[in-house]
Amino acid sequence: MGFLITTLIFLVVGIIASLCVRICFSRGPSTNLLHLTLVITATICCWMMWAIVYIAQMNPLIVPILSETE
């Protein structure tokens, strides 16, 4: 459930950032395409980093060992 909700949040933030770039930095067709590509790439990279960390915590490589006193 958390994975889906956070993925949707990243999607909404990416769409809002793309619209802001489109509105605020309108200089030319090639510049708009470059800015849009950079925003989409940054959003996907941030989502992938978050997703990898989130999924890695589901099945850790090192299992914690509990002592008898705890």
C-alpha positions in Angstrom: 0.0 0.0 0.0 2.8 2.4 0.9 4.6 1.7 -2.4 1.6 2.5 -4.5 0.7 5.7 -2.6 4.3 7.0 -2.7 4.5 6.1 -6.4 1.4 8.2 -7.1 2.9 11.1 -5.1 6.0 11.0 -7.3 3.8 10.9 -10.4 1.8 14.0 -9.2 5.0 15.9 -8.3 6.5 15.0 -11.7 3.4 16.3 -13.5 3.3 19.5 -11.4 7.0 20.1 -12.0 6.6 19.5 -15.7 3.7 22.0 -15.9 5.7 24.6 -13.9 8.7 24.2 -16.2 6.4 24.5 -19.2 4.8 27.7 -17.9 7.8 29.4 -16.3 10.6 28.6 -18.7 9.0 29.0 -22.1 11.9 30.1 -24.4 11.8 27.9 -27.5 10.8 24.5 -28.7 14.2 22.8 -28.2 14.8 24.5 -24.8 11.3 23.4 -23.7 12.0 19.9 -24.7 15.3 19.8 -22.9 13.8 21.2 -19.7 10.9 18.7 -19.9 13.3 15.9 -20.5 15.4 16.9 -17.5 12.4 17.2 -15.2 11.0 13.8 -16.2 14.5 12.1 -15.9 15.0 13.7 -12.4 11.6 12.5 -11.3 12.2 8.9 -12.5 15.6 8.8 -11.0 14.4 10.0 -7.6 11.5 7.5 -7.7 13.9 4.7 -8.6 16.2 5.5 -5.8 13.3 5.6 -3.3 11.9 2.3 -4.7 15.2 0.5 -4.5 15.7 1.6 -0.8 12.1 0.7 0.0 12.2 -2.7 -1.6 15.7 -3.5 -0.1 14.2 -3.0 3.4 11.6 -5.7 2.8 14.1 -8.5 2.7 17.4 -7.4 4.4 20.6 -9.2 3.6 21.8 -9.2 7.2 19.3 -10.7 9.6 19.4 -9.1 13.1 20.3 -11.6 15.8 18.5 -11.1 19.1 20.3 -11.9 22.3 18.6 -13.7 25.2 18.7 -10.6 27.4 16.5 -8.5 25.1 
